[in-house]
Amino acid sequence: MAATNADDSICAITAAMTGGTGLDHFSLTHPRRFYDVGIAEEHAVTFAAGLSANGKTPVCAIYSTFVQRVYDQLIHDAAIQKLPLIMALDRCGLVPGDGITHQGIYDCSYLSTIPGIEIYSPETYDEMKQSFATCFEAPKLAIIRYPKGAQQQYDRSGFNLCGRVLLSGL
């Protein structure tokens, strides 16, 4: 993300998920703006809200399945305070190979109840970049949810059911 290099206010927080959330490169290139708080998701969000209250632009990256732990912090420490905070939710949807505890299938249902939150669910890397750019340009409480191993290009031609093509013309 080009914005992260140009804007020193952007920082990244994770809870022991640096590699899994794709923050390896950021952690190496911007070590003074990267925070791994260990297995403490609740602290990660409260810390991100504190950074936001002090003029930073925090991106808090956590696996979808563990975001249920931070519901209260999102409401009380971010939404009620009207603080901008970007939550990057990795492993949204079904996650083959990660076991039953890592399936990101509930986040939309409970996060959509938080006042003022915007939820993005980009389909491609280009849409994900646009989602982040939108949130950086107009700071808000936002969720950007993406699957594990997302594809750069999304080819819909393979959608078929019983020999019929679905979603043709999209």
N, C-alpha and C positions, 0 to 999 in steps of 0.2 A: 504494500500500500504506500503510494507516494506521499500521502498525507502524513503518515507517521514520521517520515524523515524531515518534513518541512515544519511540523508543528510540535514544539517541545512540550506542549501541555498534554499530548496523548501519552497515556501510560497503559500498561497491561497488567492484569492481576489474574492469577489462577490458583487453584487449590490442589497442588501436586499433580497437575495434568499438563505440564509444559509440552511434552512431546505429542501427547494425544490430541491436544487442541491446536497444534501447529504453531506454537509460540517459540519454538527452538531458535529460529533465526532472529526474531525480535529480541529474545533474551540475550543473545550474543551481540547484536548490533546496538542495542539500547539498554545496557545493564542497569543504568541509573533510573530507568523508567519502567523496569520490569520487577514484579513482585510475585514470588511463589510463597503463599502463606501456609503451605503444608495441607494436610487433610482437615481443612477448616473452612468449608464453603460459606458458612454464616459470617465468619470474620471477613472473608474475601469481599462480600457484598457491603458489609458495614464499612470496611476500609475504603472501598471504592466510592461509597457515598461521601465519606469524609474527604477524600481527594477531590471529588466533584464540588463539594461545598467550598473548597479552597481554590477553585479555578482550574483544576485539572480536567482532562477529558478521559475518564477511565473506560477501558474495555475489560470487562470481567469475563473470562473464558472458562466455562465449566461444562461438563457433560450434562446433557439434558436430564438424565435420570437422577442426578444429584441436586438439581435445582429445586426439587421439592423441599429441600432442607432450608432454602433461603427465602421462602415465600413471605414470612413475617418481616424479614429485613427489607425486602423489596417494597413492601407496603409502607412500613414505618420509617425506614431510613432513606428511601428514595422517593416514592410516589407522593406521600403526604407532604414531604419537604419540597416537592416539585424540582428535584435535582436531576440533571441529565446524567444518564448512566447507560452504557451499552453493554448488554449481556450477550455474549457470543456463545450460543448453545451448540456444542458438538454432539454428534451421535443422536440426532433427532430421528424419530421413526424406528423402524425395525433395524436391528444391528446384528447381522449374522456373525457368528463366531465370538461374540463378546459375553455370552451367557445371559441368563434371565434378569440379572440385576442391572444390566446396562442397556435395556431397551428404552428408548426415549419416546414413549407413546402417550404420556399423560400431560406433558408441559402445556400444550395449547389450552386444554380444558381449564386448568386452574390459573394460569398466568393471564388469560384473557379477562379475568375478574378484577384485575388490579386497575384502579382508576388512572386514566391518562396514558396507559402503556400502549406502545405500538409494536406489533409483532410482524416481522418479516420472515418469509420462508422462501428464499431464493432457490431457483431451480438449477442455475449454472454458476460457474465462477464469475462470469461477467455480471450477472444479477447480484451475486454476493458483494462484489466490489462496489456496485451501484448502491446497494443497501447501506454499506459502511459509509460511503461518500455522502449519502443523504443524511445519515445520523451525525456525521462530523460537521456538515454545513449548517444544520439546524438542530442543535443539541436537544435531546429529549430522553425520556426513559424508554428504551427500546430493547427488544429481543430480536436477535438475528439467529435463526435456527437453521442448521444445515446437517446433512447426513454424514456419516463416516465415509470417507473415500469418495467424495463428490466428484463428478465428472466435469471436465472443462467444457465439453460440448454435450448437449443432450439430444440424442437421436430418438425421435418418437416413432420412427418407421417400424421398430420392432414390436410395437404394441399390437398384439392380436389375441383374439380369443376364439377358439374353435374355428380357426381359419379365416375369421373376419378381422379386418384392420379396424382398430379403435382410434379415435381421436384424429382421423384423417383430415387433412386440410389445416391442421394447426401448425 
